[in-house]
Amino acid sequence: MKLAVQKLYRREIYIDANLEKPGRMRKELLAHPVRQQFNDQLLSSTTKFFTRIGLFSNKSVSSEAELVVN
């Protein structure tokens, strides 16, 4: 699930948007504490929902290794 969220921050997105210095923008977004809090909340809420409907057997399913999308 973390990988799916991280794909929101793929470098190509910023290049396609014709942003000046897309790599810099991406790095700043990835490092921003509000973004990190939002992603943690999103993953927590999604995991709780999937657990409630029986898709996941427990909350530890979402504790994937930290991945970085380049």
PQR file of N, CA, C, O and H, with PARSE charges and radii, in Angstrom:
ATOM      1  N   MET A   1       0.819  -1.192   0.000 -0.4000 1.5000
ATOM      2  CA  MET A   1       0.000   0.000   0.000 -0.0000 2.0000
ATOM      3  C   MET A   1       0.861   1.254   0.000  0.5500 1.7000
ATOM      4  O   MET A   1       0.495   2.259  -0.609 -0.5500 1.4000
ATOM      5  N   LYS A   2       1.994   1.201   0.674 -0.4000 1.5000
ATOM      6  CA  LYS A   2       2.872   2.369   0.683 -0.0000 2.0000
ATOM      7  C   LYS A   2       3.364   2.692  -0.718  0.5500 1.7000
ATOM      8  O   LYS A   2       3.497   3.859  -1.084 -0.5500 1.4000
ATOM      9  H   LYS A   2       2.291   0.385   1.169  0.4000 1.0000
ATOM     10  N   LEU A   3       3.629   1.664  -1.493 -0.4000 1.5000
ATOM     11  CA  LEU A   3       4.089   1.884  -2.860 -0.0000 2.0000
ATOM     12  C   LEU A   3       3.027   2.610  -3.682  0.5500 1.7000
ATOM     13  O   LEU A   3       3.353   3.491  -4.478 -0.5500 1.4000
ATOM     14  H   LEU A   3       3.520   0.715  -1.196  0.4000 1.0000
ATOM     15  N   ALA A   4       1.768   2.248  -3.495 -0.4000 1.5000
ATOM     16  CA  ALA A   4       0.682   2.909  -4.223 -0.0000 2.0000
ATOM     17  C   ALA A   4       0.625   4.399  -3.880  0.5500 1.7000
ATOM     18  O   ALA A   4       0.423   5.232  -4.764 -0.5500 1.4000
ATOM     19  H   ALA A   4       1.503   1.533  -2.848  0.4000 1.0000
ATOM     20  N   VAL A   5       0.800   4.730  -2.619 -0.4000 1.5000
ATOM     21  CA  VAL A   5       0.791   6.139  -2.203 -0.0000 2.0000
ATOM     22  C   VAL A   5       2.016   6.859  -2.759  0.5500 1.7000
ATOM     23  O   VAL A   5       1.915   8.001  -3.209 -0.5500 1.4000
ATOM     24  H   VAL A   5       0.964   4.053  -1.901  0.4000 1.0000
ATOM     25  N   GLN A   6       3.166   6.198  -2.731 -0.4000 1.5000
ATOM     26  CA  GLN A   6       4.385   6.838  -3.220 -0.0000 2.0000
ATOM     27  C   GLN A   6       4.331   7.120  -4.715  0.5500 1.7000
ATOM     28  O   GLN A   6       5.009   8.028  -5.194 -0.5500 1.4000
ATOM     29  H   GLN A   6       3.247   5.271  -2.365  0.4000 1.0000
ATOM     30  N   LYS A   7       3.539   6.361  -5.455 -0.4000 1.5000
ATOM     31  CA  LYS A   7       3.422   6.612  -6.890 -0.0000 2.0000
ATOM     32  C   LYS A   7       2.787   7.980  -7.170  0.5500 1.7000
ATOM     33  O   LYS A   7       2.904   8.504  -8.278 -0.5500 1.4000
ATOM     34  H   LYS A   7       2.988   5.623  -5.066  0.4000 1.0000
ATOM     35  N   LEU A   8       2.123   8.551  -6.178 -0.4000 1.5000
ATOM     36  CA  LEU A   8       1.597   9.900  -6.331 -0.0000 2.0000
ATOM     37  C   LEU A   8       2.720  10.927  -6.470  0.5500 1.7000
ATOM     38  O   LEU A   8       2.492  12.057  -6.902 -0.5500 1.4000
ATOM     39  H   LEU A   8       2.028   8.126  -5.278  0.4000 1.0000
ATOM     40  N   TYR A   9       3.928  10.519  -6.100 -0.4000 1.5000
ATOM     41  CA  TYR A   9       5.073  11.428  -6.080 -0.0000 2.0000
ATOM     42  C   TYR A   9       6.143  11.028  -7.102  0.5500 1.7000
ATOM     43  O   TYR A   9       7.321  11.335  -6.918 -0.5500 1.4000
ATOM     44  H   TYR A   9       4.112   9.601  -5.750  0.4000 1.0000
ATOM     45  N   ARG A  10       5.740  10.352  -8.168 -0.4000 1.5000
ATOM     46  CA  ARG A  10       6.697   9.959  -9.203 -0.0000 2.0000
ATOM     47  C   ARG A  10       7.219  11.197  -9.913  0.5500 1.7000
ATOM     48  O   ARG A  10       6.470  12.132 -10.197 -0.5500 1.4000
ATOM     49  H   ARG A  10       4.783  10.103  -8.317  0.4000 1.0000
ATOM     50  N   ARG A  11       8.493  11.187 -10.188 -0.4000 1.5000
ATOM     51  CA  ARG A  11       9.156  12.330 -10.819 -0.0000 2.0000
ATOM     52  C   ARG A  11       8.518  12.690 -12.158  0.5500 1.7000
ATOM     53  O   ARG A  11       8.428  13.866 -12.510 -0.5500 1.4000
ATOM     54  H   ARG A  11       9.101  10.427  -9.957  0.4000 1.0000
ATOM     55  N   GLU A  12       8.079  11.686 -12.897 -0.4000 1.5000
ATOM     56  CA  GLU A  12       7.496  11.911 -14.217 -0.0000 2.0000
ATOM     57  C   GLU A  12       6.252  12.804 -14.165  0.5500 1.7000
ATOM     58  O   GLU A  12       5.963  13.533 -15.114 -0.5500 1.4000
ATOM     59  H   GLU A  12       8.151  10.731 -12.612  0.4000 1.0000
ATOM     60  N   ILE A  13       5.530  12.740 -13.062 -0.4000 1.5000
ATOM     61  CA  ILE A  13       4.330  13.564 -12.911 -0.0000 2.0000
ATOM     62  C   ILE A  13       4.702  15.047 -12.951  0.5500 1.7000
ATOM     63  O   ILE A  13       4.025  15.851 -13.591 -0.5500 1.4000
ATOM     64  H   ILE A  13       5.765  12.148 -12.291  0.4000 1.0000
ATOM     65  N   TYR A  14       5.770  15.389 -12.268 -0.4000 1.5000
ATOM     66  CA  TYR A  14       6.195  16.785 -12.201 -0.0000 2.0000
ATOM     67  C   TYR A  14       6.822  17.236 -13.509  0.5500 1.7000
ATOM     68  O   TYR A  14       6.716  18.405 -13.879 -0.5500 1.4000
ATOM     69  H   TYR A  14       6.320  14.736 -11.748  0.4000 1.0000
ATOM     70  N   ILE A  15       7.473  16.321 -14.209 -0.4000 1.5000
ATOM     71  CA  ILE A  15       8.024  16.628 -15.527 -0.0000 2.0000
ATOM     72  C   ILE A  15       6.882  16.880 -16.508  0.5500 1.7000
ATOM     73  O   ILE A  15       6.901  17.856 -17.258 -0.5500 1.4000
ATOM     74  H   ILE A  15       7.559  15.371 -13.908  0.4000 1.0000
ATOM     75  N   ASP A  16       5.879  15.982 -16.496 -0.4000 1.5000
ATOM     76  CA  ASP A  16       4.728  16.136 -17.388 -0.0000 2.0000
ATOM     77  C   ASP A  16       3.966  17.435 -17.130  0.5500 1.7000
ATOM     78  O   ASP A  16       3.373  18.003 -18.048 -0.5500 1.4000
ATOM     79  H   ASP A  16       5.864  15.189 -15.886  0.4000 1.0000
ATOM     80  N   ALA A  17       3.982  17.901 -15.893 -0.4000 1.5000
ATOM     81  CA  ALA A  17       3.293  19.150 -15.542 -0.0000 2.0000
ATOM     82  C   ALA A  17       4.116  20.380 -15.923  0.5500 1.7000
ATOM     83  O   ALA A  17       3.704  21.514 -15.682 -0.5500 1.4000
ATOM     84  H   ALA A  17       4.463  17.440 -15.147  0.4000 1.0000
ATOM     85  N   ASN A  18       5.280  20.141 -16.518 -0.4000 1.5000
ATOM     86  CA  ASN A  18       6.177  21.216 -16.946 -0.0000 2.0000
ATOM     87  C   ASN A  18       6.594  22.130 -15.803  0.5500 1.7000
ATOM     88  O   ASN A  18       6.760  23.335 -15.989 -0.5500 1.4000
ATOM     89  H   ASN A  18       5.615  19.219 -16.714  0.4000 1.0000
ATOM     90  N   LEU A  19       6.761  21.555 -14.637 -0.4000 1.5000
ATOM     91  CA  LEU A  19       7.232  22.344 -13.502 -0.0000 2.0000
ATOM     92  C   LEU A  19       8.731  22.583 -13.627  0.5500 1.7000
ATOM     93  O   LEU A  19       9.486  21.721 -14.078 -0.5500 1.4000
ATOM     94  H   LEU A  19       6.626  20.576 -14.486  0.4000 1.0000
ATOM     95  N   GLU A  20       9.134  23.772 -13.217 -0.4000 1.5000
ATOM     96  CA  GLU A  20      10.547  24.077 -13.204 -0.0000 2.0000
ATOM     97  C   GLU A  20      11.186  23.295 -12.051  0.5500 1.7000
ATOM     98  O   GLU A  20      10.663  23.310 -10.937 -0.5500 1.4000
ATOM     99  H   GLU A  20       8.520  24.472 -12.851  0.4000 1.0000
ATOM    100  N   LYS A  21      12.267  22.637 -12.294 -0.4000 1.5000
ATOM    101  CA  LYS A  21      12.989  21.829 -11.306 -0.0000 2.0000
ATOM    102  C   LYS A  21      12.078  20.752 -10.684  0.5500 1.7000
ATOM    103  O   LYS A  21      11.835  20.772  -9.478 -0.5500 1.4000
ATOM    104  H   LYS A  21      12.692  22.624 -13.199  0.4000 1.0000
ATOM    105  N   PRO A  22      11.583  19.827 -11.496 -0.5600 1.5000
ATOM    106  CA  PRO A  22      10.650  18.810 -10.994  0.2800 2.0000
ATOM    107  C   PRO A  22      11.243  17.919  -9.909  0.5500 1.7000
ATOM    108  O   PRO A  22      10.536  17.527  -8.981 -0.5500 1.4000
ATOM    109  N   GLY A  23      12.522  17.596 -10.010 -0.4000 1.5000
ATOM    110  CA  GLY A  23      13.163  16.763  -8.998 -0.0000 2.0000
ATOM    111  C   GLY A  23      13.208  17.449  -7.638  0.5500 1.7000
ATOM    112  O   GLY A  23      12.998  16.820  -6.601 -0.5500 1.4000
ATOM    113  H   GLY A  23      13.097  17.914 -10.764  0.4000 1.0000
ATOM    114  N   ARG A  24      13.482  18.735  -7.663 -0.4000 1.5000
ATOM    115  CA  ARG A  24      13.534  19.515  -6.421 -0.0000 2.0000
ATOM    116  C   ARG A  24      12.145  19.585  -5.768  0.5500 1.7000
ATOM    117  O   ARG A  24      12.006  19.433  -4.555 -0.5500 1.4000
ATOM    118  H   ARG A  24      13.652  19.246  -8.506  0.4000 1.0000
ATOM    119  N   MET A  25      11.126  19.818  -6.599 -0.4000 1.5000
ATOM    120  CA  MET A  25       9.752  19.891  -6.093 -0.0000 2.0000
ATOM    121  C   MET A  25       9.363  18.566  -5.438  0.5500 1.7000
ATOM    122  O   MET A  25       8.785  18.552  -4.351 -0.5500 1.4000
ATOM    123  H   MET A  25      11.238  19.942  -7.585  0.4000 1.0000
ATOM    124  N   ARG A  26       9.681  17.456  -6.101 -0.4000 1.5000
ATOM    125  CA  ARG A  26       9.356  16.134  -5.578 -0.0000 2.0000
ATOM    126  C   ARG A  26      10.049  15.897  -4.233  0.5500 1.7000
ATOM    127  O   ARG A  26       9.424  15.424  -3.284 -0.5500 1.4000
ATOM    128  H   ARG A  26      10.151  17.468  -6.983  0.4000 1.0000
ATOM    129  N   LYS A  27      11.332  16.224  -4.155 -0.4000 1.5000
ATOM    130  CA  LYS A  27      12.085  16.023  -2.908 -0.0000 2.0000
ATOM    131  C   LYS A  27      11.489  16.851  -1.766  0.5500 1.7000
ATOM    132  O   LYS A  27      11.382  16.373  -0.637 -0.5500 1.4000
ATOM    133  H   LYS A  27      11.840  16.608  -4.925  0.4000 1.0000
ATOM    134  N   GLU A  28      11.107  18.077  -2.063 -0.4000 1.5000
ATOM    135  CA  GLU A  28      10.513  18.932  -1.039 -0.0000 2.0000
ATOM    136  C   GLU A  28       9.180  18.360  -0.558  0.5500 1.7000
ATOM    137  O   GLU A  28       8.893  18.367   0.639 -0.5500 1.4000
ATOM    138  H   GLU A  28      11.194  18.466  -2.980  0.4000 1.0000
ATOM    139  N   LEU A  29       8.378  17.872  -1.484 -0.4000 1.5000
ATOM    140  CA  LEU A  29       7.095  17.269  -1.105 -0.0000 2.0000
ATOM    141  C   LEU A  29       7.297  16.009  -0.273  0.5500 1.7000
ATOM    142  O   LEU A  29       6.609  15.803   0.727 -0.5500 1.4000
ATOM    143  H   LEU A  29       8.611  17.867  -2.456  0.4000 1.0000
ATOM    144  N   LEU A  30       8.236  15.171  -0.681 -0.4000 1.5000
ATOM    145  CA  LEU A  30       8.489  13.933   0.057 -0.0000 2.0000
ATOM    146  C   LEU A  30       8.980  14.199   1.476  0.5500 1.7000
ATOM    147  O   LEU A  30       8.697  13.424   2.390 -0.5500 1.4000
ATOM    148  H   LEU A  30       8.795  15.338  -1.493  0.4000 1.0000
ATOM    149  N   ALA A  31       9.709  15.286   1.660 -0.4000 1.5000
ATOM    150  CA  ALA A  31      10.265  15.602   2.972 -0.0000 2.0000
ATOM    151  C   ALA A  31       9.308  16.386   3.867  0.5500 1.7000
ATOM    152  O   ALA A  31       9.553  16.512   5.067 -0.5500 1.4000
ATOM    153  H   ALA A  31       9.939  15.916   0.918  0.4000 1.0000
ATOM    154  N   HIS A  32       8.242  16.903   3.311 -0.4000 1.5000
ATOM    155  CA  HIS A  32       7.350  17.777   4.078 -0.0000 2.0000
ATOM    156  C   HIS A  32       6.608  16.977   5.153  0.5500 1.7000
ATOM    157  O   HIS A  32       5.999  15.952   4.844 -0.5500 1.4000
ATOM    158  H   HIS A  32       8.043  16.801   2.337  0.4000 1.0000
ATOM    159  N   PRO A  33       6.650  17.434   6.420 -0.5600 1.5000
ATOM    160  CA  PRO A  33       6.031  16.680   7.516  0.2800 2.0000
ATOM    161  C   PRO A  33       4.512  16.539   7.391  0.5500 1.7000
ATOM    162  O   PRO A  33       3.960  15.530   7.830 -0.5500 1.4000
ATOM    163  N   VAL A  34       3.831  17.514   6.811 -0.4000 1.5000
ATOM    164  CA  VAL A  34       2.381  17.413   6.645 -0.0000 2.0000
ATOM    165  C   VAL A  34       2.049  16.304   5.653  0.5500 1.7000
ATOM    166  O   VAL A  34       1.090  15.555   5.845 -0.5500 1.4000
ATOM    167  H   VAL A  34       4.280  18.334   6.455  0.4000 1.0000
ATOM    168  N   ARG A  35       2.839  16.204   4.605 -0.4000 1.5000
ATOM    169  CA  ARG A  35       2.633  15.136   3.632 -0.0000 2.0000
ATOM    170  C   ARG A  35       2.826  13.780   4.293  0.5500 1.7000
ATOM    171  O   ARG A  35       2.052  12.855   4.047 -0.5500 1.4000
ATOM    172  H   ARG A  35       3.617  16.811   4.449  0.4000 1.0000
ATOM    173  N   GLN A  36       3.838  13.653   5.119 -0.4000 1.5000
ATOM    174  CA  GLN A  36       4.102  12.391   5.808 -0.0000 2.0000
ATOM    175  C   GLN A  36       2.957  12.040   6.759  0.5500 1.7000
ATOM    176  O   GLN A  36       2.550  10.880   6.832 -0.5500 1.4000
ATOM    177  H   GLN A  36       4.468  14.404   5.319  0.4000 1.0000
ATOM    178  N   GLN A  37       2.444  13.013   7.473 -0.4000 1.5000
ATOM    179  CA  GLN A  37       1.311  12.774   8.371 -0.0000 2.0000
ATOM    180  C   GLN A  37       0.073  12.359   7.591  0.5500 1.7000
ATOM    181  O   GLN A  37      -0.645  11.447   8.001 -0.5500 1.4000
ATOM    182  H   GLN A  37       2.775  13.955   7.413  0.4000 1.0000
ATOM    183  N   PHE A  38      -0.179  13.024   6.472 -0.4000 1.5000
ATOM    184  CA  PHE A  38      -1.340  12.687   5.647 -0.0000 2.0000
ATOM    185  C   PHE A  38      -1.238  11.257   5.123  0.5500 1.7000
ATOM    186  O   PHE A  38      -2.206  10.499   5.175 -0.5500 1.4000
ATOM    187  H   PHE A  38       0.405  13.765   6.140  0.4000 1.0000
ATOM    188  N   ASN A  39      -0.065  10.895   4.622 -0.4000 1.5000
ATOM    189  CA  ASN A  39       0.110   9.545   4.097 -0.0000 2.0000
ATOM    190  C   ASN A  39      -0.048   8.495   5.192  0.5500 1.7000
ATOM    191  O   ASN A  39      -0.641   7.443   4.956 -0.5500 1.4000
ATOM    192  H   ASN A  39       0.722  11.510   4.580  0.4000 1.0000
ATOM    193  N   ASP A  40       0.471   8.764   6.375 -0.4000 1.5000
ATOM    194  CA  ASP A  40       0.301   7.835   7.498 -0.0000 2.0000
ATOM    195  C   ASP A  40      -1.179   7.671   7.835  0.5500 1.7000
ATOM    196  O   ASP A  40      -1.648   6.556   8.066 -0.5500 1.4000
ATOM    197  H   ASP A  40       0.953   9.619   6.567  0.4000 1.0000
ATOM    198  N   GLN A  41      -1.910   8.782   7.863 -0.4000 1.5000
ATOM    199  CA  GLN A  41      -3.341   8.742   8.161 -0.0000 2.0000
ATOM    200  C   GLN A  41      -4.096   7.990   7.065  0.5500 1.7000
ATOM    201  O   GLN A  41      -4.980   7.184   7.357 -0.5500 1.4000
ATOM    202  H   GLN A  41      -1.529   9.688   7.676  0.4000 1.0000
ATOM    203  N   LEU A  42      -3.747   8.252   5.813 -0.4000 1.5000
ATOM    204  CA  LEU A  42      -4.387   7.573   4.691 -0.0000 2.0000
ATOM    205  C   LEU A  42      -4.172   6.062   4.767  0.5500 1.7000
ATOM    206  O   LEU A  42      -5.114   5.286   4.606 -0.5500 1.4000
ATOM    207  H   LEU A  42      -3.029   8.906   5.576  0.4000 1.0000
ATOM    208  N   LEU A  43      -2.944   5.656   5.009 -0.4000 1.5000
ATOM    209  CA  LEU A  43      -2.652   4.224   5.099 -0.0000 2.0000
ATOM    210  C   LEU A  43      -3.350   3.593   6.296  0.5500 1.7000
ATOM    211  O   LEU A  43      -3.847   2.471   6.199 -0.5500 1.4000
ATOM    212  H   LEU A  43      -2.179   6.286   5.140  0.4000 1.0000
ATOM    213  N   SER A  44      -3.394   4.291   7.412 -0.4000 1.5000
ATOM    214  CA  SER A  44      -4.054   3.773   8.601 -0.0000 2.0000
ATOM    215  C   SER A  44      -5.550   3.584   8.356  0.5500 1.7000
ATOM    216  O   SER A  44      -6.117   2.542   8.684 -0.5500 1.4000
ATOM    217  H   SER A  44      -2.990   5.202   7.491  0.4000 1.0000
ATOM    218  N   SER A  45      -6.176   4.598   7.779 -0.4000 1.5000
ATOM    219  CA  SER A  45      -7.612   4.519   7.499 -0.0000 2.0000
ATOM    220  C   SER A  45      -7.926   3.403   6.508  0.5500 1.7000
ATOM    221  O   SER A  45      -8.891   2.660   6.683 -0.5500 1.4000
ATOM    222  H   SER A  45      -5.716   5.445   7.513  0.4000 1.0000
ATOM    223  N   THR A  46      -7.114   3.294   5.478 -0.4000 1.5000
ATOM    224  CA  THR A  46      -7.326   2.266   4.463 -0.0000 2.0000
ATOM    225  C   THR A  46      -7.138   0.871   5.055  0.5500 1.7000
ATOM    226  O   THR A  46      -7.913  -0.040   4.765 -0.5500 1.4000
ATOM    227  H   THR A  46      -6.330   3.898   5.336  0.4000 1.0000
ATOM    228  N   THR A  47      -6.116   0.709   5.879 -0.4000 1.5000
ATOM    229  CA  THR A  47      -5.865  -0.577   6.511 -0.0000 2.0000
ATOM    230  C   THR A  47      -7.022  -0.966   7.432  0.5500 1.7000
ATOM    231  O   THR A  47      -7.455  -2.118   7.438 -0.5500 1.4000
ATOM    232  H   THR A  47      -5.487   1.450   6.114  0.4000 1.0000
ATOM    233  N   LYS A  48      -7.515  -0.009   8.204 -0.4000 1.5000
ATOM    234  CA  LYS A  48      -8.651  -0.294   9.091 -0.0000 2.0000
ATOM    235  C   LYS A  48      -9.870  -0.727   8.287  0.5500 1.7000
ATOM    236  O   LYS A  48     -10.570  -1.666   8.666 -0.5500 1.4000
ATOM    237  H   LYS A  48      -7.163   0.927   8.199  0.4000 1.0000
ATOM    238  N   PHE A  49     -10.123  -0.036   7.170 -0.4000 1.5000
ATOM    239  CA  PHE A  49     -11.265  -0.388   6.326 -0.0000 2.0000
ATOM    240  C   PHE A  49     -11.096  -1.792   5.751  0.5500 1.7000
ATOM    241  O   PHE A  49     -12.020  -2.603   5.823 -0.5500 1.4000
ATOM    242  H   PHE A  49      -9.554   0.726   6.862  0.4000 1.0000
ATOM    243  N   PHE A  50      -9.935  -2.086   5.184 -0.4000 1.5000
ATOM    244  CA  PHE A  50      -9.709  -3.407   4.599 -0.0000 2.0000
ATOM    245  C   PHE A  50      -9.791  -4.512   5.656  0.5500 1.7000
ATOM    246  O   PHE A  50     -10.244  -5.619   5.366 -0.5500 1.4000
ATOM    247  H   PHE A  50      -9.185  -1.427   5.125  0.4000 1.0000
ATOM    248  N   THR A  51      -9.354  -4.211   6.869 -0.4000 1.5000
ATOM    249  CA  THR A  51      -9.450  -5.186   7.961 -0.0000 2.0000
ATOM    250  C   THR A  51     -10.916  -5.401   8.338  0.5500 1.7000
ATOM    251  O   THR A  51     -11.353  -6.530   8.559 -0.5500 1.4000
ATOM    252  H   THR A  51      -8.986  -3.312   7.105  0.4000 1.0000
ATOM    253  N   ARG A  52     -11.665  -4.302   8.407 -0.4000 1.5000
ATOM    254  CA  ARG A  52     -13.077  -4.385   8.794 -0.0000 2.0000
ATOM    255  C   ARG A  52     -13.889  -5.207   7.789  0.5500 1.7000
ATOM    256  O   ARG A  52     -14.766  -5.976   8.183 -0.5500 1.4000
ATOM    257  H   ARG A  52     -11.310  -3.384   8.227  0.4000 1.0000
ATOM    258  N   ILE A  53     -13.604  -5.049   6.505 -0.4000 1.5000
ATOM    259  CA  ILE A  53     -14.388  -5.790   5.507 -0.0000 2.0000
ATOM    260  C   ILE A  53     -13.828  -7.191   5.254  0.5500 1.7000
ATOM    261  O   ILE A  53     -14.372  -7.935   4.438 -0.5500 1.4000
ATOM    262  H   ILE A  53     -12.892  -4.424   6.185  0.4000 1.0000
ATOM    263  N   GLY A  54     -12.750  -7.553   5.944 -0.4000 1.5000
ATOM    264  CA  GLY A  54     -12.221  -8.904   5.849 -0.0000 2.0000
ATOM    265  C   GLY A  54     -11.170  -9.125   4.779  0.5500 1.7000
ATOM    266  O   GLY A  54     -10.733 -10.257   4.569 -0.5500 1.4000
ATOM    267  H   GLY A  54     -12.308  -6.948   6.606  0.4000 1.0000
ATOM    268  N   LEU A  55     -10.752  -8.060   4.094 -0.4000 1.5000
ATOM    269  CA  LEU A  55      -9.715  -8.209   3.077 -0.0000 2.0000
ATOM    270  C   LEU A  55      -8.368  -8.497   3.718  0.5500 1.7000
ATOM    271  O   LEU A  55      -7.596  -9.310   3.210 -0.5500 1.4000
ATOM    272  H   LEU A  55     -11.106  -7.140   4.264  0.4000 1.0000
ATOM    273  N   PHE A  56      -8.082  -7.831   4.836 -0.4000 1.5000
ATOM    274  CA  PHE A  56      -6.873  -8.091   5.613 -0.0000 2.0000
ATOM    275  C   PHE A  56      -7.279  -8.820   6.879  0.5500 1.7000
ATOM    276  O   PHE A  56      -8.362  -8.591   7.417 -0.5500 1.4000
ATOM    277  H   PHE A  56      -8.710  -7.170   5.249  0.4000 1.0000
ATOM    278  N   SER A  57      -6.407  -9.702   7.356 -0.4000 1.5000
ATOM    279  CA  SER A  57      -6.717 -10.424   8.589 -0.0000 2.0000
ATOM    280  C   SER A  57      -6.304  -9.622   9.817  0.5500 1.7000
ATOM    281  O   SER A  57      -6.862  -9.816  10.897 -0.5500 1.4000
ATOM    282  H   SER A  57      -5.527  -9.889   6.919  0.4000 1.0000
ATOM    283  N   ASN A  58      -5.327  -8.717   9.663 -0.4000 1.5000
ATOM    284  CA  ASN A  58      -4.930  -7.853  10.776 -0.0000 2.0000
ATOM    285  C   ASN A  58      -4.210  -6.626  10.248  0.5500 1.7000
ATOM    286  O   ASN A  58      -3.883  -6.554   9.063 -0.5500 1.4000
ATOM    287  H   ASN A  58      -4.875  -8.559   8.786  0.4000 1.0000
ATOM    288  N   LYS A  59      -3.966  -5.673  11.115 -0.4000 1.5000
ATOM    289  CA  LYS A  59      -3.389  -4.388  10.710 -0.0000 2.0000
ATOM    290  C   LYS A  59      -1.922  -4.488  10.316  0.5500 1.7000
ATOM    291  O   LYS A  59      -1.401  -3.575   9.675 -0.5500 1.4000
ATOM    292  H   LYS A  59      -4.232  -5.732  12.077  0.4000 1.0000
ATOM    293  N   SER A  60      -1.242  -5.570  10.682 -0.4000 1.5000
ATOM    294  CA  SER A  60       0.178  -5.674  10.362 -0.0000 2.0000
ATOM    295  C   SER A  60       0.428  -5.859   8.870  0.5500 1.7000
ATOM    296  O   SER A  60       1.574  -5.787   8.427 -0.5500 1.4000
ATOM    297  H   SER A  60      -1.665  -6.312  11.203  0.4000 1.0000
ATOM    298  N   VAL A  61      -0.611  -6.094   8.096 -0.4000 1.5000
ATOM    299  CA  VAL A  61      -0.461  -6.281   6.657 -0.0000 2.0000
ATOM    300  C   VAL A  61       0.148  -5.060   6.008  0.5500 1.7000
ATOM    301  O   VAL A  61       0.920  -5.184   5.058 -0.5500 1.4000
ATOM    302  H   VAL A  61      -1.542  -6.153   8.455  0.4000 1.0000
ATOM    303  N   SER A  62      -0.185  -3.884   6.502 -0.4000 1.5000
ATOM    304  CA  SER A  62       0.298  -2.655   5.870 -0.0000 2.0000
ATOM    305  C   SER A  62       1.725  -2.304   6.258  0.5500 1.7000
ATOM    306  O   SER A  62       2.260  -1.319   5.749 -0.5500 1.4000
ATOM    307  H   SER A  62      -0.812  -3.783   7.274  0.4000 1.0000
ATOM    308  N   SER A  63       2.351  -3.055   7.122 -0.4000 1.5000
ATOM    309  CA  SER A  63       3.708  -2.698   7.563 -0.0000 2.0000
ATOM    310  C   SER A  63       4.740  -3.251   6.579  0.5500 1.7000
ATOM    311  O   SER A  63       5.597  -4.060   6.936 -0.5500 1.4000
ATOM    312  H   SER A  63       1.916  -3.855   7.535  0.4000 1.0000
ATOM    313  N   GLU A  64       4.630  -2.789   5.329 -0.4000 1.5000
ATOM    314  CA  GLU A  64       5.562  -3.178   4.288 -0.0000 2.0000
ATOM    315  C   GLU A  64       6.896  -2.484   4.531  0.5500 1.7000
ATOM    316  O   GLU A  64       6.973  -1.484   5.244 -0.5500 1.4000
ATOM    317  H   GLU A  64       3.934  -2.132   5.039  0.4000 1.0000
ATOM    318  N   ALA A  65       7.931  -3.029   3.932 -0.4000 1.5000
ATOM    319  CA  ALA A  65       9.240  -2.368   3.996 -0.0000 2.0000
ATOM    320  C   ALA A  65       9.123  -1.007   3.323  0.5500 1.7000
ATOM    321  O   ALA A  65       8.379  -0.848   2.355 -0.5500 1.4000
ATOM    322  H   ALA A  65       7.869  -3.842   3.353  0.4000 1.0000
ATOM    323  N   GLU A  66       9.847  -0.047   3.829 -0.4000 1.5000
ATOM    324  CA  GLU A  66       9.819   1.303   3.251 -0.0000 2.0000
ATOM    325  C   GLU A  66      10.432   1.259   1.859  0.5500 1.7000
ATOM    326  O   GLU A  66      11.575   0.835   1.685 -0.5500 1.4000
ATOM    327  H   GLU A  66      10.451  -0.176   4.615  0.4000 1.0000
ATOM    328  N   LEU A  67       9.672   1.696   0.881 -0.4000 1.5000
ATOM    329  CA  LEU A  67      10.112   1.686  -0.505 -0.0000 2.0000
ATOM    330  C   LEU A  67      10.254   3.112  -0.992  0.5500 1.7000
ATOM    331  O   LEU A  67       9.557   4.011  -0.522 -0.5500 1.4000
ATOM    332  H   LEU A  67       8.744   2.041   1.022  0.4000 1.0000
ATOM    333  N   VAL A  68      11.144   3.312  -1.920 -0.4000 1.5000
ATOM    334  CA  VAL A  68      11.323   4.633  -2.504 -0.0000 2.0000
ATOM    335  C   VAL A  68      11.128   4.504  -3.993  0.5500 1.7000
ATOM    336  O   VAL A  68      11.754   3.667  -4.643 -0.5500 1.4000
ATOM    337  H   VAL A  68      11.710   2.582  -2.302  0.4000 1.0000
ATOM    338  N   VAL A  69      10.264   5.328  -4.529 -0.4000 1.5000
ATOM    339  CA  VAL A  69      10.009   5.341  -5.968 -0.0000 2.0000
ATOM    340  C   VAL A  69      10.863   6.431  -6.587  0.5500 1.7000
ATOM    341  O   VAL A  69      10.799   7.587  -6.168 -0.5500 1.4000
ATOM    342  H   VAL A  69       9.755   6.008  -4.000  0.4000 1.0000
ATOM    343  N   ASN A  70      11.650   6.075  -7.567 -0.4000 1.5000
ATOM    344  CA  ASN A  70      12.495   7.061  -8.235 -0.0000 2.0000
ATOM    345  C   ASN A  70      11.840   7.581  -9.476  0.5500 1.7000
ATOM    346  O   ASN A  70      12.411   8.423 -10.169 -0.5500 1.4000
ATOM    347  H   ASN A  70      11.702   5.136  -7.907  0.4000 1.0000
TER
END
